[in-house]
Amino acid sequence: MDAEPRHSTAERGVHAVAERYAYDKQSEKFVFLQGAYQEFAETVNMLLRNVGREDLAAESTSSESDDVDDYTGTTPSVIKVLGETHDVDSWADALTVAVAAILRDVDDHERIKEVSGRKRTYFVEEGQQSELVKPRQIPDTDLYLETNFSANDCVRKIEQVMAKYGYDRAELVVFTEEV
């Protein structure tokens, strides 16, 4: 059975052009720029349906505000945090790599321990990792972090650490693959 989706000739042409221009070479690995491709595909679909320029402008502004990332059912392949790009294999890896990058950029590692749940600690010093369900050492530190989280929770933890240290969420980009 063919797993490829069926497209019209025009759609295949659009996809071919989009794929040609929507890849970015990162560390010898090609990463699909999902957001750019999605916006491009939506714009082309509207043009194929003869949507007017005013409708197109209204549609693009409304879709941006409704976007909420859901990482369920995906695997991270590359994470870009504070301008650094890293290949990753799992959500625990993405969390560890991102937190390590943030801590390399700051002087005060103690503040990260303030990021915690109501009943759980997420970041502890060496010797206290037995408090964590699935501990992993943060490279180049004496700290451990909890990695027993869902995909969405891993991204939320990275966002919380970024906020704790005053970084903008725009400094984080996660490229994923469908599982």
mmCIF file of the C-alpha atoms, coordinates in Angstrom:
data_MODEL
# 
_entry.id   MODEL 
# 
loop_
_atom_site.group_PDB 
_atom_site.id 
_atom_site.type_symbol 
_atom_site.label_atom_id 
_atom_site.label_alt_id 
_atom_site.label_comp_id 
_atom_site.label_asym_id 
_atom_site.label_entity_id 
_atom_site.label_seq_id 
_atom_site.pdbx_PDB_ins_code 
_atom_site.Cartn_x 
_atom_site.Cartn_y 
_atom_site.Cartn_z 
_atom_site.occupancy 
_atom_site.B_iso_or_equiv 
_atom_site.pdbx_formal_charge 
_atom_site.auth_seq_id 
_atom_site.auth_comp_id 
_atom_site.auth_asym_id 
_atom_site.auth_atom_id 
_atom_site.pdbx_PDB_model_num 
ATOM 1   C CA . MET A 1 1   ? 0.000  0.000  0.000   1.00 0.00 ? 1   MET A CA 1 
ATOM 2   C CA . ASP A 1 2   ? 1.319  3.445  -0.911  1.00 0.00 ? 2   ASP A CA 1 
ATOM 3   C CA . ALA A 1 3   ? 1.935  5.621  2.170   1.00 0.00 ? 3   ALA A CA 1 
ATOM 4   C CA . GLU A 1 4   ? 2.353  8.800  0.124   1.00 0.00 ? 4   GLU A CA 1 
ATOM 5   C CA . PRO A 1 5   ? -0.653 11.136 0.220   1.00 0.00 ? 5   PRO A CA 1 
ATOM 6   C CA . ARG A 1 6   ? -2.432 11.618 -3.109  1.00 0.00 ? 6   ARG A CA 1 
ATOM 7   C CA . HIS A 1 7   ? -2.064 15.138 -4.521  1.00 0.00 ? 7   HIS A CA 1 
ATOM 8   C CA . SER A 1 8   ? -3.231 16.839 -7.678  1.00 0.00 ? 8   SER A CA 1 
ATOM 9   C CA . THR A 1 9   ? -0.613 17.830 -10.259 1.00 0.00 ? 9   THR A CA 1 
ATOM 10  C CA . ALA A 1 10  ? -0.734 21.434 -9.013  1.00 0.00 ? 10  ALA A CA 1 
ATOM 11  C CA . GLU A 1 11  ? -0.293 20.320 -5.389  1.00 0.00 ? 11  GLU A CA 1 
ATOM 12  C CA . ARG A 1 12  ? 2.653  18.072 -6.313  1.00 0.00 ? 12  ARG A CA 1 
ATOM 13  C CA . GLY A 1 13  ? 4.275  21.027 -8.079  1.00 0.00 ? 13  GLY A CA 1 
ATOM 14  C CA . VAL A 1 14  ? 3.675  23.277 -5.083  1.00 0.00 ? 14  VAL A CA 1 
ATOM 15  C CA . HIS A 1 15  ? 5.087  20.633 -2.725  1.00 0.00 ? 15  HIS A CA 1 
ATOM 16  C CA . ALA A 1 16  ? 8.149  20.167 -4.935  1.00 0.00 ? 16  ALA A CA 1 
ATOM 17  C CA . VAL A 1 17  ? 8.848  23.911 -4.956  1.00 0.00 ? 17  VAL A CA 1 
ATOM 18  C CA . ALA A 1 18  ? 8.140  24.255 -1.233  1.00 0.00 ? 18  ALA A CA 1 
ATOM 19  C CA . GLU A 1 19  ? 10.368 21.332 -0.288  1.00 0.00 ? 19  GLU A CA 1 
ATOM 20  C CA . ARG A 1 20  ? 13.171 22.680 -2.445  1.00 0.00 ? 20  ARG A CA 1 
ATOM 21  C CA . TYR A 1 21  ? 13.154 25.995 -0.570  1.00 0.00 ? 21  TYR A CA 1 
ATOM 22  C CA . ALA A 1 22  ? 11.967 24.965 2.888   1.00 0.00 ? 22  ALA A CA 1 
ATOM 23  C CA . TYR A 1 23  ? 14.956 22.864 3.992   1.00 0.00 ? 23  TYR A CA 1 
ATOM 24  C CA . ASP A 1 24  ? 17.759 24.259 6.078   1.00 0.00 ? 24  ASP A CA 1 
ATOM 25  C CA . LYS A 1 25  ? 21.089 22.436 6.443   1.00 0.00 ? 25  LYS A CA 1 
ATOM 26  C CA . GLN A 1 26  ? 21.968 22.138 10.136  1.00 0.00 ? 26  GLN A CA 1 
ATOM 27  C CA . SER A 1 27  ? 25.027 20.067 11.224  1.00 0.00 ? 27  SER A CA 1 
ATOM 28  C CA . GLU A 1 28  ? 24.922 17.952 8.057   1.00 0.00 ? 28  GLU A CA 1 
ATOM 29  C CA . LYS A 1 29  ? 21.304 17.072 8.830   1.00 0.00 ? 29  LYS A CA 1 
ATOM 30  C CA . PHE A 1 30  ? 18.442 18.496 6.791   1.00 0.00 ? 30  PHE A CA 1 
ATOM 31  C CA . VAL A 1 31  ? 15.711 19.893 8.988   1.00 0.00 ? 31  VAL A CA 1 
ATOM 32  C CA . PHE A 1 32  ? 12.338 20.711 7.553   1.00 0.00 ? 32  PHE A CA 1 
ATOM 33  C CA . LEU A 1 33  ? 11.239 24.221 8.403   1.00 0.00 ? 33  LEU A CA 1 
ATOM 34  C CA . GLN A 1 34  ? 7.728  23.225 9.361   1.00 0.00 ? 34  GLN A CA 1 
ATOM 35  C CA . GLY A 1 35  ? 6.284  26.624 10.168  1.00 0.00 ? 35  GLY A CA 1 
ATOM 36  C CA . ALA A 1 36  ? 7.542  28.268 6.979   1.00 0.00 ? 36  ALA A CA 1 
ATOM 37  C CA . TYR A 1 37  ? 6.318  25.375 4.866   1.00 0.00 ? 37  TYR A CA 1 
ATOM 38  C CA . GLN A 1 38  ? 2.894  25.305 6.551   1.00 0.00 ? 38  GLN A CA 1 
ATOM 39  C CA . GLU A 1 39  ? 2.376  29.044 6.017   1.00 0.00 ? 39  GLU A CA 1 
ATOM 40  C CA . PHE A 1 40  ? 3.561  28.746 2.403   1.00 0.00 ? 40  PHE A CA 1 
ATOM 41  C CA . ALA A 1 41  ? 1.243  25.786 1.738   1.00 0.00 ? 41  ALA A CA 1 
ATOM 42  C CA . GLU A 1 42  ? -1.760 27.604 3.244   1.00 0.00 ? 42  GLU A CA 1 
ATOM 43  C CA . THR A 1 43  ? -1.038 30.704 1.153   1.00 0.00 ? 43  THR A CA 1 
ATOM 44  C CA . VAL A 1 44  ? -0.745 28.666 -2.050  1.00 0.00 ? 44  VAL A CA 1 
ATOM 45  C CA . ASN A 1 45  ? -3.958 26.777 -1.250  1.00 0.00 ? 45  ASN A CA 1 
ATOM 46  C CA . MET A 1 46  ? -5.801 30.086 -0.833  1.00 0.00 ? 46  MET A CA 1 
ATOM 47  C CA . LEU A 1 47  ? -4.362 31.386 -4.098  1.00 0.00 ? 47  LEU A CA 1 
ATOM 48  C CA . LEU A 1 48  ? -5.488 28.219 -5.863  1.00 0.00 ? 48  LEU A CA 1 
ATOM 49  C CA . ARG A 1 49  ? -9.003 28.899 -4.510  1.00 0.00 ? 49  ARG A CA 1 
ATOM 50  C CA . ASN A 1 50  ? -8.818 32.542 -5.760  1.00 0.00 ? 50  ASN A CA 1 
ATOM 51  C CA . VAL A 1 51  ? -8.928 34.107 -2.307  1.00 0.00 ? 51  VAL A CA 1 
ATOM 52  C CA . GLY A 1 52  ? -8.495 37.882 -2.450  1.00 0.00 ? 52  GLY A CA 1 
ATOM 53  C CA . ARG A 1 53  ? -5.489 39.746 -1.028  1.00 0.00 ? 53  ARG A CA 1 
ATOM 54  C CA . GLU A 1 54  ? -7.577 41.170 1.857   1.00 0.00 ? 54  GLU A CA 1 
ATOM 55  C CA . ASP A 1 55  ? -8.815 37.695 2.858   1.00 0.00 ? 55  ASP A CA 1 
ATOM 56  C CA . LEU A 1 56  ? -5.245 36.411 2.683   1.00 0.00 ? 56  LEU A CA 1 
ATOM 57  C CA . ALA A 1 57  ? -3.973 39.133 5.034   1.00 0.00 ? 57  ALA A CA 1 
ATOM 58  C CA . ALA A 1 58  ? -6.830 38.542 7.487   1.00 0.00 ? 58  ALA A CA 1 
ATOM 59  C CA . GLU A 1 59  ? -6.255 34.769 7.451   1.00 0.00 ? 59  GLU A CA 1 
ATOM 60  C CA . SER A 1 60  ? -2.498 35.012 8.119   1.00 0.00 ? 60  SER A CA 1 
ATOM 61  C CA . THR A 1 61  ? -2.886 37.300 11.145  1.00 0.00 ? 61  THR A CA 1 
ATOM 62  C CA . SER A 1 62  ? -5.635 35.216 12.741  1.00 0.00 ? 62  SER A CA 1 
ATOM 63  C CA . SER A 1 63  ? -3.811 31.875 12.366  1.00 0.00 ? 63  SER A CA 1 
ATOM 64  C CA . GLU A 1 64  ? -0.670 33.186 14.089  1.00 0.00 ? 64  GLU A CA 1 
ATOM 65  C CA . SER A 1 65  ? -2.469 34.020 17.320  1.00 0.00 ? 65  SER A CA 1 
ATOM 66  C CA . ASP A 1 66  ? -4.232 30.645 17.518  1.00 0.00 ? 66  ASP A CA 1 
ATOM 67  C CA . ASP A 1 67  ? -1.074 28.519 17.218  1.00 0.00 ? 67  ASP A CA 1 
ATOM 68  C CA . VAL A 1 68  ? -0.396 26.390 20.293  1.00 0.00 ? 68  VAL A CA 1 
ATOM 69  C CA . ASP A 1 69  ? 2.325  23.812 19.819  1.00 0.00 ? 69  ASP A CA 1 
ATOM 70  C CA . ASP A 1 70  ? 1.395  20.252 20.720  1.00 0.00 ? 70  ASP A CA 1 
ATOM 71  C CA . TYR A 1 71  ? 4.375  17.922 20.642  1.00 0.00 ? 71  TYR A CA 1 
ATOM 72  C CA . THR A 1 72  ? 2.378  14.759 21.449  1.00 0.00 ? 72  THR A CA 1 
ATOM 73  C CA . GLY A 1 73  ? 3.346  11.900 19.134  1.00 0.00 ? 73  GLY A CA 1 
ATOM 74  C CA . THR A 1 74  ? 6.556  13.553 17.928  1.00 0.00 ? 74  THR A CA 1 
ATOM 75  C CA . THR A 1 75  ? 10.264 13.030 18.481  1.00 0.00 ? 75  THR A CA 1 
ATOM 76  C CA . PRO A 1 76  ? 12.660 15.977 18.559  1.00 0.00 ? 76  PRO A CA 1 
ATOM 77  C CA . SER A 1 77  ? 15.474 15.903 15.995  1.00 0.00 ? 77  SER A CA 1 
ATOM 78  C CA . VAL A 1 78  ? 17.096 19.306 16.460  1.00 0.00 ? 78  VAL A CA 1 
ATOM 79  C CA . ILE A 1 79  ? 16.753 21.940 19.162  1.00 0.00 ? 79  ILE A CA 1 
ATOM 80  C CA . LYS A 1 80  ? 17.928 25.513 18.781  1.00 0.00 ? 80  LYS A CA 1 
ATOM 81  C CA . VAL A 1 81  ? 18.294 27.386 22.059  1.00 0.00 ? 81  VAL A CA 1 
ATOM 82  C CA . LEU A 1 82  ? 19.988 30.768 22.573  1.00 0.00 ? 82  LEU A CA 1 
ATOM 83  C CA . GLY A 1 83  ? 21.357 30.597 19.036  1.00 0.00 ? 83  GLY A CA 1 
ATOM 84  C CA . GLU A 1 84  ? 23.012 27.171 19.531  1.00 0.00 ? 84  GLU A CA 1 
ATOM 85  C CA . THR A 1 85  ? 21.814 24.260 17.390  1.00 0.00 ? 85  THR A CA 1 
ATOM 86  C CA . HIS A 1 86  ? 21.991 20.700 18.749  1.00 0.00 ? 86  HIS A CA 1 
ATOM 87  C CA . ASP A 1 87  ? 20.965 17.300 17.390  1.00 0.00 ? 87  ASP A CA 1 
ATOM 88  C CA . VAL A 1 88  ? 18.799 15.425 19.904  1.00 0.00 ? 88  VAL A CA 1 
ATOM 89  C CA . ASP A 1 89  ? 17.262 11.945 19.994  1.00 0.00 ? 89  ASP A CA 1 
ATOM 90  C CA . SER A 1 90  ? 14.575 12.188 22.689  1.00 0.00 ? 90  SER A CA 1 
ATOM 91  C CA . TRP A 1 91  ? 12.582 14.684 24.721  1.00 0.00 ? 91  TRP A CA 1 
ATOM 92  C CA . ALA A 1 92  ? 14.763 13.956 27.782  1.00 0.00 ? 92  ALA A CA 1 
ATOM 93  C CA . ASP A 1 93  ? 17.796 14.728 25.603  1.00 0.00 ? 93  ASP A CA 1 
ATOM 94  C CA . ALA A 1 94  ? 16.196 17.969 24.342  1.00 0.00 ? 94  ALA A CA 1 
ATOM 95  C CA . LEU A 1 95  ? 15.437 19.045 27.925  1.00 0.00 ? 95  LEU A CA 1 
ATOM 96  C CA . THR A 1 96  ? 18.961 18.238 29.126  1.00 0.00 ? 96  THR A CA 1 
ATOM 97  C CA . VAL A 1 97  ? 20.677 19.939 26.177  1.00 0.00 ? 97  VAL A CA 1 
ATOM 98  C CA . ALA A 1 98  ? 18.513 23.079 26.435  1.00 0.00 ? 98  ALA A CA 1 
ATOM 99  C CA . VAL A 1 99  ? 18.985 23.430 30.203  1.00 0.00 ? 99  VAL A CA 1 
ATOM 100 C CA . ALA A 1 100 ? 22.751 22.872 29.840  1.00 0.00 ? 100 ALA A CA 1 
ATOM 101 C CA . ALA A 1 101 ? 22.918 25.605 27.157  1.00 0.00 ? 101 ALA A CA 1 
ATOM 102 C CA . ILE A 1 102 ? 21.014 28.040 29.376  1.00 0.00 ? 102 ILE A CA 1 
ATOM 103 C CA . LEU A 1 103 ? 23.203 27.286 32.418  1.00 0.00 ? 103 LEU A CA 1 
ATOM 104 C CA . ARG A 1 104 ? 26.379 27.771 30.336  1.00 0.00 ? 104 ARG A CA 1 
ATOM 105 C CA . ASP A 1 105 ? 25.121 31.271 29.549  1.00 0.00 ? 105 ASP A CA 1 
ATOM 106 C CA . VAL A 1 106 ? 24.405 32.352 33.163  1.00 0.00 ? 106 VAL A CA 1 
ATOM 107 C CA . ASP A 1 107 ? 26.394 32.719 36.400  1.00 0.00 ? 107 ASP A CA 1 
ATOM 108 C CA . ASP A 1 108 ? 23.748 31.767 38.994  1.00 0.00 ? 108 ASP A CA 1 
ATOM 109 C CA . HIS A 1 109 ? 22.959 28.048 38.772  1.00 0.00 ? 109 HIS A CA 1 
ATOM 110 C CA . GLU A 1 110 ? 21.092 28.080 42.095  1.00 0.00 ? 110 GLU A CA 1 
ATOM 111 C CA . ARG A 1 111 ? 18.027 29.864 40.682  1.00 0.00 ? 111 ARG A CA 1 
ATOM 112 C CA . ILE A 1 112 ? 17.151 26.861 38.524  1.00 0.00 ? 112 ILE A CA 1 
ATOM 113 C CA . LYS A 1 113 ? 16.190 24.947 41.686  1.00 0.00 ? 113 LYS A CA 1 
ATOM 114 C CA . GLU A 1 114 ? 13.260 27.378 42.075  1.00 0.00 ? 114 GLU A CA 1 
ATOM 115 C CA . VAL A 1 115 ? 11.642 25.745 39.008  1.00 0.00 ? 115 VAL A CA 1 
ATOM 116 C CA . SER A 1 116 ? 9.607  22.982 40.647  1.00 0.00 ? 116 SER A CA 1 
ATOM 117 C CA . GLY A 1 117 ? 6.143  21.502 40.825  1.00 0.00 ? 117 GLY A CA 1 
ATOM 118 C CA . ARG A 1 118 ? 3.674  21.533 43.689  1.00 0.00 ? 118 ARG A CA 1 
ATOM 119 C CA . LYS A 1 119 ? 4.865  18.173 44.972  1.00 0.00 ? 119 LYS A CA 1 
ATOM 120 C CA . ARG A 1 120 ? 7.998  17.486 42.933  1.00 0.00 ? 120 ARG A CA 1 
ATOM 121 C CA . THR A 1 121 ? 11.475 18.867 42.622  1.00 0.00 ? 121 THR A CA 1 
ATOM 122 C CA . TYR A 1 122 ? 12.824 19.101 39.083  1.00 0.00 ? 122 TYR A CA 1 
ATOM 123 C CA . PHE A 1 123 ? 16.422 20.224 39.658  1.00 0.00 ? 123 PHE A CA 1 
ATOM 124 C CA . VAL A 1 124 ? 18.683 18.989 42.491  1.00 0.00 ? 124 VAL A CA 1 
ATOM 125 C CA . GLU A 1 125 ? 22.351 18.977 43.445  1.00 0.00 ? 125 GLU A CA 1 
ATOM 126 C CA . GLU A 1 126 ? 24.526 15.894 43.141  1.00 0.00 ? 126 GLU A CA 1 
ATOM 127 C CA . GLY A 1 127 ? 23.747 13.501 45.996  1.00 0.00 ? 127 GLY A CA 1 
ATOM 128 C CA . GLN A 1 128 ? 20.037 14.381 45.985  1.00 0.00 ? 128 GLN A CA 1 
ATOM 129 C CA . GLN A 1 129 ? 19.175 12.717 42.661  1.00 0.00 ? 129 GLN A CA 1 
ATOM 130 C CA . SER A 1 130 ? 17.369 9.905  44.512  1.00 0.00 ? 130 SER A CA 1 
ATOM 131 C CA . GLU A 1 131 ? 14.541 12.457 44.974  1.00 0.00 ? 131 GLU A CA 1 
ATOM 132 C CA . LEU A 1 132 ? 13.955 12.324 41.192  1.00 0.00 ? 132 LEU A CA 1 
ATOM 133 C CA . VAL A 1 133 ? 12.072 9.583  39.310  1.00 0.00 ? 133 VAL A CA 1 
ATOM 134 C CA . LYS A 1 134 ? 14.368 9.593  36.254  1.00 0.00 ? 134 LYS A CA 1 
ATOM 135 C CA . PRO A 1 135 ? 17.415 11.772 37.008  1.00 0.00 ? 135 PRO A CA 1 
ATOM 136 C CA . ARG A 1 136 ? 19.968 12.895 34.422  1.00 0.00 ? 136 ARG A CA 1 
ATOM 137 C CA . GLN A 1 137 ? 23.072 14.963 35.113  1.00 0.00 ? 137 GLN A CA 1 
ATOM 138 C CA . ILE A 1 138 ? 23.204 18.367 33.458  1.00 0.00 ? 138 ILE A CA 1 
ATOM 139 C CA . PRO A 1 139 ? 26.543 18.448 31.579  1.00 0.00 ? 139 PRO A CA 1 
ATOM 140 C CA . ASP A 1 140 ? 29.301 20.633 33.075  1.00 0.00 ? 140 ASP A CA 1 
ATOM 141 C CA . THR A 1 141 ? 27.390 21.109 36.364  1.00 0.00 ? 141 THR A CA 1 
ATOM 142 C CA . ASP A 1 142 ? 26.860 19.296 39.664  1.00 0.00 ? 142 ASP A CA 1 
ATOM 143 C CA . LEU A 1 143 ? 23.096 19.463 39.078  1.00 0.00 ? 143 LEU A CA 1 
ATOM 144 C CA . TYR A 1 144 ? 20.622 16.775 38.072  1.00 0.00 ? 144 TYR A CA 1 
ATOM 145 C CA . LEU A 1 145 ? 17.259 17.239 36.410  1.00 0.00 ? 145 LEU A CA 1 
ATOM 146 C CA . GLU A 1 146 ? 14.068 15.203 36.255  1.00 0.00 ? 146 GLU A CA 1 
ATOM 147 C CA . THR A 1 147 ? 13.443 13.724 32.793  1.00 0.00 ? 147 THR A CA 1 
ATOM 148 C CA . ASN A 1 148 ? 10.247 11.762 33.474  1.00 0.00 ? 148 ASN A CA 1 
ATOM 149 C CA . PHE A 1 149 ? 8.001  14.130 31.503  1.00 0.00 ? 149 PHE A CA 1 
ATOM 150 C CA . SER A 1 150 ? 5.765  14.084 28.439  1.00 0.00 ? 150 SER A CA 1 
ATOM 151 C CA . ALA A 1 151 ? 6.910  15.860 25.276  1.00 0.00 ? 151 ALA A CA 1 
ATOM 152 C CA . ASN A 1 152 ? 4.788  18.924 26.080  1.00 0.00 ? 152 ASN A CA 1 
ATOM 153 C CA . ASP A 1 153 ? 6.026  18.989 29.683  1.00 0.00 ? 153 ASP A CA 1 
ATOM 154 C CA . CYS A 1 154 ? 9.666  18.888 28.516  1.00 0.00 ? 154 CYS A CA 1 
ATOM 155 C CA . VAL A 1 155 ? 9.084  21.957 26.358  1.00 0.00 ? 155 VAL A CA 1 
ATOM 156 C CA . ARG A 1 156 ? 7.234  23.662 29.250  1.00 0.00 ? 156 ARG A CA 1 
ATOM 157 C CA . LYS A 1 157 ? 10.178 22.968 31.603  1.00 0.00 ? 157 LYS A CA 1 
ATOM 158 C CA . ILE A 1 158 ? 12.594 24.503 29.083  1.00 0.00 ? 158 ILE A CA 1 
ATOM 159 C CA . GLU A 1 159 ? 10.283 27.538 28.800  1.00 0.00 ? 159 GLU A CA 1 
ATOM 160 C CA . GLN A 1 160 ? 10.121 27.837 32.612  1.00 0.00 ? 160 GLN A CA 1 
ATOM 161 C CA . VAL A 1 161 ? 13.916 27.758 32.917  1.00 0.00 ? 161 VAL A CA 1 
ATOM 162 C CA . MET A 1 162 ? 14.231 30.332 30.136  1.00 0.00 ? 162 MET A CA 1 
ATOM 163 C CA . ALA A 1 163 ? 11.705 32.593 31.889  1.00 0.00 ? 163 ALA A CA 1 
ATOM 164 C CA . LYS A 1 164 ? 13.496 32.145 35.244  1.00 0.00 ? 164 LYS A CA 1 
ATOM 165 C CA . TYR A 1 165 ? 16.672 33.507 33.651  1.00 0.00 ? 165 TYR A CA 1 
ATOM 166 C CA . GLY A 1 166 ? 14.910 36.228 31.643  1.00 0.00 ? 166 GLY A CA 1 
ATOM 167 C CA . TYR A 1 167 ? 15.183 34.707 28.164  1.00 0.00 ? 167 TYR A CA 1 
ATOM 168 C CA . ASP A 1 168 ? 12.511 35.185 25.502  1.00 0.00 ? 168 ASP A CA 1 
ATOM 169 C CA . ARG A 1 169 ? 10.587 32.091 24.315  1.00 0.00 ? 169 ARG A CA 1 
ATOM 170 C CA . ALA A 1 170 ? 11.561 33.087 20.768  1.00 0.00 ? 170 ALA A CA 1 
ATOM 171 C CA . GLU A 1 171 ? 15.109 31.912 21.637  1.00 0.00 ? 171 GLU A CA 1 
ATOM 172 C CA . LEU A 1 172 ? 13.800 28.301 21.535  1.00 0.00 ? 172 LEU A CA 1 
ATOM 173 C CA . VAL A 1 173 ? 12.992 26.374 18.366  1.00 0.00 ? 173 VAL A CA 1 
ATOM 174 C CA . VAL A 1 174 ? 12.267 22.636 18.339  1.00 0.00 ? 174 VAL A CA 1 
ATOM 175 C CA . PHE A 1 175 ? 12.294 20.662 15.094  1.00 0.00 ? 175 PHE A CA 1 
ATOM 176 C CA . THR A 1 176 ? 10.347 17.414 15.359  1.00 0.00 ? 176 THR A CA 1 
ATOM 177 C CA . GLU A 1 177 ? 9.580  14.279 13.410  1.00 0.00 ? 177 GLU A CA 1 
ATOM 178 C CA . GLU A 1 178 ? 6.277  12.414 13.523  1.00 0.00 ? 178 GLU A CA 1 
ATOM 179 C CA . VAL A 1 179 ? 6.523  9.118  15.401  1.00 0.00 ? 179 VAL A CA 1 
# 
